[in-house]
Amino acid sequence: MGRTGEWCAYQHYGILPDVVTLAKPLAGGLPMGSMLCTEEAAQAFTPGMHGTTFGGGPLACAVAIAAIDYMQQNKMLEQVRSLGGYFRRQLDSLATRHRNIIDVRGLGLMLCIELDNAEDARLAAAAMLDRHIIINRTSETVLRFLPPFVIETKHVDETVAALDAVLTQVRQQQQASPVLAGEAHHA
């Protein structure tokens, strides 16, 4: 919710899905889920047909309203688009300096880089954690960045500088150990 710079990611593509589900971010981390649907899709449901444990008690609903109000009042979607665009440009620039980065993708503050082998990704994710920067490694070769919405330019710069150093270190390690490098590319 809001992470890509729109309330829902589908809004970037000019489409309207029949059904959208929301959960984790809706109530700022409190258990709550919701389902939004078009009027036509809603016709398929009758009372009692759809229920959920996280359907929204009074506390969770109040928190959800407060979270949405806060995001609107503080122009959080604009912040996500702006900082996300800056972050993306910095990652694109980093990709020009590291040949093992084969792709940069994502929207807003949901970004990733794909490396050309799983070993580099494993080493990079661990080295970033050693630097107190938490990133996910997904699909073996993908490093995913999901920073908080309140991130600032200086945090992006620190992250990209750390990643630049880490990828340089990974490359140097593999050049120093050609057998390990060969094994990593065959993994």
Secondary structure, DSSP 8 states (H G I E B T S, - for coil): --TTSSSSGGGGGT---SEEEE-GGGGTTSS--EEEE-HHHHTT--TTS---TTS--HHHHHHHHHHHHHHHHTTHHHHHHHHHHHHHHHHHHHHHH-TTEEEEEEETTEEEEEESSHHHHHHHHHHHHHTT---EEETTTEEEE---TT--HHHHHHHHHHHHHHHHHHHHHHHH-HHHHHHHHH-
